[in-house]
Each structure stands twice: as structure tokens, then as C-alpha cells.
Amino acid sequence: VQLQASGGGLVEAGGSLRLSCAASGRTFSSYDMAWFRQAPGKERDVVAAISVRGVDPYYADSVRGRFTISRNNTRNTVNLQMNSLKPEDTAVYYCAARRAGLSYRYWGQGTQVTVSS
């Protein structure tokens, strides 16, 4: 599967952005999907994840209640709605895919999110 992320940009603290990830291929519905982020000098960490069936999504503590991950298996897309953004959310955001039980091995190119204070 090939992934193409979009939707990043510059926003003021308290604002919102919506990231989208478009996947190629006819087997998108068989992949768990996730959004990761990597800030300068820091490791890449998972932000949110959603399973094949789209139930019980996972959120990192730092974003729970502010971010929402969703997927559309008909359109082969996974989105990340980000509200109440904070300067510490500034990072490059990546979408990723994996077969259930395996590690994330398919990655999009990353999209920059910058939140100004």
C-alpha cells in the first residue's frame, strides 16, 4: 500500500487542522492505520491509531480529547481531526499502515504541522 498525507500547515494555538491520508491499492480495508509525529530532536511517536474495523481507536494521552482519527474504507482514506492545537503539537505528521499484529511498515511522506503561540 502507498500512502499520501496532506493537510498540514501553520495555525495559531487553539486552532484546528485536518490531516488526510490517501492510500492506494484495493486492500486498504485490511490494514490498521495510524498517525505518528516527530518533533525536531525527538523520536517518532504514535498519536492515534484505528483498527481495520474502526472501533476503539487509540489516542496518546497528550492528544486524547482533542484529536479524532477516522477512516473511510470506501474512499481509502484515514483522517486526523486536530482541535485545540497547542505549540507542543508542532511536528511532522506521518500516516502509517500495518497488517494486524505486525509493525507499521508502510509510511506516507509526512506533512508539517506548526502551531504558533
Secondary structure, 3 states (H helix, E strand, C coil): CCEEEECCEEEECCCCEEEEEEECCCCHHHEEEEEEEECCCCCCEEEEEECCCCCCCEECCCCCCCEEEEEECCCCEEEEEECCCCHHHCEEEEEEEEECCCCCCEECCCEEEEEEC
